[in-house]
Amino acid sequence: MLVAILFCSFSFARYHDSSSKYQNYYEGLNKKTFNSNGSKNALVYIYYSHTNDFAIEALEAQNYSVFVANDLQEFDTELATGNYSFAIVLIQEDCEFPDYSTLQNFINGSGKVIFNDWTMDGYFTYSCDSASFTEDYAALFEAQYTYNINCMSFTFTDPFLALGITNPVILTNPGWGDPKTMGLTPIGSGVSLAKFDCNIRSYEDALILGNNGNTIILGYFVDQPLFDERQQLFENLIVYLENDGNPPPVTSVNNWALIFGIFLIIVFIIVNYRWRLT
């Protein structure tokens, strides 16, 4: 029995070890502002991704100036300034978390946030150097964890979120230990956006929309979707939050453009008719 316990302890201790041989993709990108001419401001802290997850490129494509925080302390300081309308904070390694009150205040002020947490609110903190339990971050996003893990595909329930990507979304593993995915379920006014395809409890949720369409919590790591689809997936999520948890409105045709189009059709019919008479 003692041998088994020691074996399990060793196995858990290696999960998401911050001394991993993989270099954080964001190494060297920190403390840089991207697309400084963007009309909107976004703050990003991702620790960490094995390969490019295209979060920055997706924000740039949606006309954001992007500031990448060097660490969580800088993320908290920047978030508290009120200079940002959108934040992406992803805890994909280690056991450090953004300041709870600062994040809560940002959300309460209608700030847009995309978030994940590999520890599942401390459920996996026994694999970290400091096993202190965290605040209930999932509840900030109107979600809770089911603690079922490692489902490698999910299906979007809203067709807009699946635009331009494969649905079901196939997840890869660029080098993560356990967990590879984190099952979710909504609480409060939370709404499921996608279902994992293989979990045993009635297809648990992979993404939860919360806070009146201002937040999304992810049950996967952002360098897991197919490489060529990562930017489009992020852009879909960003646009969805910008529209308060809805697809963007269909752009109506300008009335004068419609009248002019009808006029051209009438002219074409008249000309064609007169040509037939000659």
Residue pairs with C-beta under 8 A, 6 or more apart in sequence:
12 124
12 126
12 127
13 127
14 127
14 177
15 124
15 127
15 177
15 178
15 179
16 92
16 93
16 94
16 118
16 124
16 127
16 128
16 176
16 177
17 177
18 93
18 94
20 93
20 175
22 48
22 50
22 174
22 175
24 47
24 48
24 49
24 93
25 48
25 49
25 50
25 51
25 52
25 53
25 223
26 46
26 47
26 48
26 49
26 68
27 48
29 56
29 68
30 68
30 69
30 70
30 71
31 68
31 69
31 70
31 74
32 67
32 68
33 65
33 66
33 67
33 68
34 56
34 59
34 60
34 65
34 66
34 67
34 68
35 59
35 60
35 63
35 64
35 65
35 66
36 65
37 65
38 59
38 60
38 63
38 64
38 65
38 66
39 63
40 62
40 63
40 64
40 65
40 85
40 86
41 64
41 65
41 67
41 83
41 84
41 85
41 86
42 59
42 64
42 65
42 66
42 67
42 84
42 85
42 86
42 87
42 88
43 66
43 67
43 69
43 75
43 78
43 79
43 84
43 86
43 87
43 88
44 55
44 56
44 59
44 66
44 67
44 68
44 69
44 87
44 88
44 89
45 68
45 69
45 71
45 72
45 74
45 75
45 88
45 89
45 90
45 98
46 53
46 55
46 88
46 89
46 90
46 92
46 222
47 72
47 90
47 91
47 92
47 93
47 94
47 96
48 92
48 93
49 92
49 221
49 222
49 223
50 174
50 175
50 176
50 223
51 174
51 223
51 227
52 223
52 227
52 230
53 222
53 223
53 230
53 234
54 230
54 231
54 234
55 88
55 90
55 222
55 234
56 66
56 68
57 231
57 234
58 231
58 232
58 234
58 235
58 238
59 66
59 86
59 88
59 234
59 238
60 66
61 231
61 235
62 235
62 238
62 239
62 242
64 86
67 78
67 84
69 75
69 78
72 96
72 97
72 98
72 99
75 89
75 98
76 98
76 99
76 102
78 84
79 87
79 98
79 102
79 103
79 106
79 111
80 102
80 105
80 106
82 109
84 111
85 111
85 112
86 111
86 112
86 113
86 238
86 241
86 242
87 106
87 111
87 112
87 113
87 114
88 113
88 114
88 115
89 98
89 103
89 113
89 114
89 115
90 114
90 115
90 116
90 218
90 221
90 222
91 97
91 115
91 116
91 117
91 118
91 119
92 116
92 118
92 221
92 222
93 118
94 128
95 119
95 125
95 128
95 129
95 130
95 131
95 132
95 134
97 117
97 134
97 135
97 137
100 135
100 137
100 140
103 113
103 137
103 140
104 140
106 113
107 113
107 140
107 211
107 214
107 215
110 212
110 214
111 214
112 214
112 215
112 238
112 241
112 242
113 141
113 214
113 215
113 216
114 215
114 216
114 218
114 237
114 238
114 241
115 137
115 140
115 141
115 215
115 216
115 217
115 218
116 182
116 217
116 218
116 219
116 220
116 221
116 222
117 134
117 137
117 138
117 182
118 124
118 179
118 182
118 221
119 125
119 128
119 134
120 138
120 145
120 147
120 179
120 182
121 133
121 134
121 135
121 136
121 137
121 138
121 145
122 132
122 133
122 134
123 145
123 147
124 178
124 179
125 131
125 132
125 133
125 134
138 144
138 145
138 184
138 217
139 187
140 210
140 215
141 190
141 208
141 210
141 211
141 215
141 216
141 217
142 186
142 187
142 188
142 189
142 190
142 208
142 210
142 211
142 215
143 184
143 185
143 186
143 187
143 190
143 205
143 208
143 210
143 217
144 184
144 185
144 187
145 182
145 183
145 184
145 185
146 183
146 184
146 185
146 199
146 201
146 204
147 183
148 183
148 199
148 200
148 201
148 204
149 178
149 179
149 180
149 181
149 182
149 183
150 178
150 179
150 180
150 181
151 181
151 183
151 196
151 197
151 198
151 199
151 204
151 206
152 170
152 171
152 172
152 173
152 180
152 181
152 198
153 168
153 169
153 170
153 171
153 196
153 197
153 198
154 168
154 169
154 171
154 194
154 195
154 196
154 197
154 206
154 207
154 219
154 220
155 167
155 168
155 169
155 194
155 195
155 197
156 162
156 167
156 169
156 193
156 194
157 192
157 193
157 194
157 195
158 193
158 240
158 247
160 236
160 240
160 247
160 248
161 193
161 194
161 236
161 237
161 240
162 169
162 236
163 232
163 236
164 229
164 232
164 236
165 225
165 226
165 229
165 232
165 233
165 236
166 226
166 229
168 197
169 194
169 225
169 226
169 229
169 233
170 225
170 226
171 180
171 181
171 220
171 224
171 225
172 224
172 225
172 226
173 180
173 224
174 223
174 224
176 221
176 224
180 220
180 221
180 224
181 196
181 206
181 219
181 220
181 221
181 224
182 219
182 220
183 196
183 199
183 201
183 204
183 205
183 206
183 219
184 204
184 205
184 206
184 207
184 208
184 217
184 219
185 204
185 205
185 208
186 192
186 205
186 208
186 210
188 210
189 210
189 211
189 212
190 208
190 209
190 210
191 208
191 209
191 210
191 245
192 205
192 207
192 208
192 209
193 205
193 206
193 207
193 208
193 209
193 216
194 205
194 206
194 207
195 203
195 204
195 205
195 206
196 203
196 204
196 205
196 206
196 219
197 203
204 219
205 219
206 218
206 219
206 220
207 216
207 217
207 218
207 219
207 237
208 216
208 217
208 219
209 215
209 216
209 240
209 245
210 216
210 217
212 244
212 245
213 240
213 241
213 243
213 244
213 245
213 246
214 241
214 244
214 245
215 241
216 237
216 240
216 241
222 230
222 234
223 230
225 233
239 248
240 246
240 247
242 248
243 249
